[in-house]
């Protein structure tokens, strides 16, 4: 079982785009992504900072995928 490590926002957004999420708007440094089902996910994009494990788990849960599936998407 692989460990979830902090990731830059760009990699998180790219992984979410692979499963159908598209950026719909941005408010300050927060990018809002939405899929066809209407699920919205907010990803903070602060320069030089990575998204921590706790927030990554919340994003994964909101996306409705498993941690393993998310890690696969990030590595592709």
trRosetta pair geometry for C-beta under 8 A, 3 or more apart (Angstrom, degrees):
i j d omega theta_ij theta_ji phi_ij phi_ji
1 68 7.8 -84 -137 -84 77 103
2 68 7.5 118 38 -115 101 70
2 71 5.3 144 82 -172 136 164
4 53 5.1 118 107 -133 109 96
4 56 5.7 -179 173 101 128 140
4 57 7.0 115 104 -64 170 85
4 67 6.0 -85 -61 -159 121 118
4 70 7.9 21 -110 92 111 125
4 71 7.1 -118 -94 -76 73 108
5 53 7.1 -46 -130 -77 17 99
6 50 3.9 93 151 120 110 128
6 51 6.2 175 -156 77 76 41
6 52 5.2 -29 -102 -108 105 41
6 53 6.4 -79 -66 -41 67 69
6 56 7.5 -161 -115 -31 44 132
7 11 4.8 -103 174 75 116 126
7 12 5.5 133 101 -52 123 92
7 50 5.8 157 75 -165 14 105
7 51 5.7 -20 64 51 71 94
7 56 6.6 93 23 -97 106 133
7 74 6.6 -88 -119 -141 156 139
8 11 5.2 92 65 5 81 101
8 12 7.4 -151 98 -4 43 89
8 50 5.5 -68 -74 -111 48 80
8 51 7.5 98 -160 4 9 84
9 12 5.5 -59 -150 38 38 113
9 13 6.1 37 155 -20 72 107
9 31 7.2 124 171 21 127 124
9 43 5.4 133 -152 151 99 110
9 44 6.5 -119 -94 95 130 48
9 45 3.9 -163 108 -107 168 76
9 46 7.5 126 -29 24 134 51
9 50 7.9 -166 -30 -138 63 42
9 51 6.0 104 -79 -34 67 113
10 13 5.9 -56 -148 37 29 110
10 14 6.4 30 154 -19 64 107
10 45 7.6 81 -53 -131 63 111
11 14 5.7 -51 -146 36 32 113
11 15 6.4 34 154 -20 64 105
11 74 5.6 52 163 -146 109 93
12 15 5.9 -56 -153 35 30 111
12 16 6.5 26 152 -15 64 108
12 43 5.6 174 105 -141 126 136
12 51 5.8 11 -39 28 152 148
12 56 7.1 -129 -109 -116 125 89
12 59 6.5 4 -169 134 126 164
12 74 7.6 -11 -91 -101 45 107
13 16 5.8 -58 -148 39 31 110
13 17 6.3 37 152 -25 66 104
13 23 7.0 11 -157 -62 122 110
13 31 6.4 0 -98 93 130 149
13 33 6.8 174 -134 -62 82 139
13 43 5.7 -171 -73 80 88 165
13 45 7.8 6 -39 -82 132 120
14 17 5.6 -51 -148 31 31 115
14 18 6.9 39 152 -26 61 99
14 74 7.9 102 82 -121 99 53
15 18 5.8 -50 -161 22 34 115
15 19 7.6 9 151 -1 62 102
15 70 6.2 64 160 -160 142 70
15 73 3.9 102 -152 122 93 113
15 74 4.8 -23 -80 -73 136 64
16 19 6.3 -68 -158 44 39 96
16 21 4.0 -33 154 50 99 137
16 33 5.6 69 128 129 142 167
16 41 6.6 -131 -141 68 151 147
16 43 7.5 -149 4 -50 153 141
16 59 7.6 -82 -74 169 127 114
16 63 6.2 -125 -120 -106 95 135
16 73 7.9 97 -50 140 31 148
17 20 7.8 160 -169 22 32 8
17 21 5.8 -89 -84 71 39 76
17 22 6.7 72 -122 -93 83 51
17 33 7.7 -112 -71 -141 69 136
18 73 5.1 -179 65 -150 141 109
18 76 7.0 99 -111 68 162 138
19 35 7.5 -38 117 -104 81 135
19 63 6.7 80 83 -178 144 119
19 65 6.6 -93 -113 -54 171 142
19 73 6.7 -48 -32 -108 106 151
20 35 4.6 63 116 -139 102 106
20 36 6.1 -59 171 -2 128 96
21 33 4.1 46 166 157 116 123
21 34 6.6 148 -150 69 76 16
21 35 4.9 -58 -88 -67 63 87
21 39 7.8 -72 -99 88 101 98
21 41 6.4 -26 -139 33 149 121
21 63 7.1 -70 -44 -121 136 103
22 33 6.4 163 77 -152 21 82
22 34 6.4 -34 60 62 73 69
22 35 7.5 123 9 -97 72 44
23 26 7.0 5 -178 -56 118 92
23 31 5.4 -47 -128 -178 113 111
23 32 7.1 104 -154 74 64 48
23 33 5.4 -50 -89 -94 49 77
24 32 5.6 -55 57 101 92 96
24 33 6.8 134 1 -130 83 25
24 34 4.7 18 -25 11 133 117
24 40 7.8 -66 28 -122 134 101
25 32 5.1 3 63 49 77 116
26 29 8.0 -16 -178 -138 104 11
26 30 6.8 162 -159 84 65 47
26 31 5.0 -25 -106 -105 92 64
26 32 6.9 -168 -87 13 36 78
27 30 5.3 -15 66 63 81 100
27 32 7.0 41 2 -23 96 113
29 44 6.1 38 118 -164 97 73
29 45 5.2 -142 177 70 79 69
29 46 5.3 63 154 -82 149 61
29 47 7.8 -102 -131 -16 132 73
30 42 5.2 0 -180 -172 116 105
30 43 7.0 154 -159 74 64 38
30 44 5.3 -36 -101 -101 78 59
30 45 7.0 161 -100 16 24 79
31 42 7.3 150 76 -157 42 54
31 43 5.0 -22 63 63 95 93
31 44 8.0 165 19 -100 73 11
31 45 5.4 46 -12 -16 109 125
32 40 6.0 -8 -173 -168 99 108
32 41 7.5 156 -156 79 52 41
32 42 5.5 -24 -100 -100 72 73
32 43 8.0 176 -84 20 24 70
33 40 7.0 154 81 -154 46 56
33 41 4.9 -17 62 61 98 91
33 42 7.9 178 20 -85 72 25
33 43 6.5 29 -5 -3 113 112
34 38 6.7 -21 -168 -148 106 31
34 39 6.8 160 -149 80 58 46
34 40 5.0 -20 -95 -98 85 75
34 41 7.8 177 -77 20 39 68
35 38 7.3 -49 73 14 66 19
35 39 5.1 7 36 50 105 95
39 62 6.7 154 177 164 115 83
39 63 7.3 130 130 -117 143 38
39 64 7.1 -103 -104 -12 170 116
41 59 5.8 80 -165 -143 127 82
41 62 5.0 137 -100 113 100 135
41 63 6.3 2 -67 -68 149 82
43 51 7.2 -57 -159 -79 86 148
43 59 6.7 55 -94 -116 88 137
44 49 8.0 -31 121 94 111 124
44 51 6.7 143 60 -97 91 99
44 55 7.5 -38 23 176 112 157
46 49 4.2 6 89 39 108 127
51 55 5.2 -108 -176 88 95 122
51 56 5.6 122 123 -64 108 86
51 59 7.5 16 159 -10 148 145
52 55 5.3 86 61 18 78 100
52 56 6.8 -135 103 -9 37 94
53 56 5.4 -57 -143 37 31 115
53 57 6.4 34 158 -23 66 102
54 57 5.9 -55 -156 30 29 110
54 58 6.9 27 148 -16 62 104
55 58 5.5 -50 -151 34 39 114
55 59 6.3 41 150 -20 68 103
56 59 5.6 -53 -148 36 33 112
56 60 6.3 36 152 -21 66 105
56 70 7.7 141 172 147 99 151
57 60 5.6 -51 -145 36 32 114
57 61 6.3 35 154 -20 64 106
57 67 7.3 -18 -114 -92 78 109
58 61 5.7 -55 -149 36 30 112
58 62 6.3 31 153 -19 65 106
59 62 5.7 -54 -147 37 30 112
59 63 6.3 29 153 -19 64 108
60 63 5.8 -58 -149 38 29 111
60 65 6.0 -92 -165 71 77 82
60 66 7.5 -5 173 154 118 14
60 67 5.8 37 178 -90 163 60
60 70 4.8 -65 -114 -50 112 154
61 64 7.6 36 173 -71 33 35
63 70 7.3 113 68 -89 144 110
65 69 4.3 -113 175 85 112 133
65 70 5.6 135 103 -54 121 84
65 73 7.9 30 136 -11 164 138
66 69 4.5 99 54 5 81 102
66 70 7.0 -142 95 -4 45 86
67 70 5.6 -56 -151 37 33 114
67 71 6.3 33 152 -20 67 105
68 71 5.8 -53 -148 35 31 110
68 72 6.5 36 150 -22 63 103
69 72 5.6 -51 -153 32 33 115
69 73 6.5 32 151 -19 65 105
70 73 5.7 -56 -151 36 33 112
70 74 6.4 33 152 -20 66 105
71 74 5.7 -52 -146 35 33 113
71 75 6.3 27 157 -17 65 109
72 75 6.1 -65 -150 38 27 106
72 76 6.6 35 154 -32 64 103
73 76 6.0 -47 -151 19 31 115
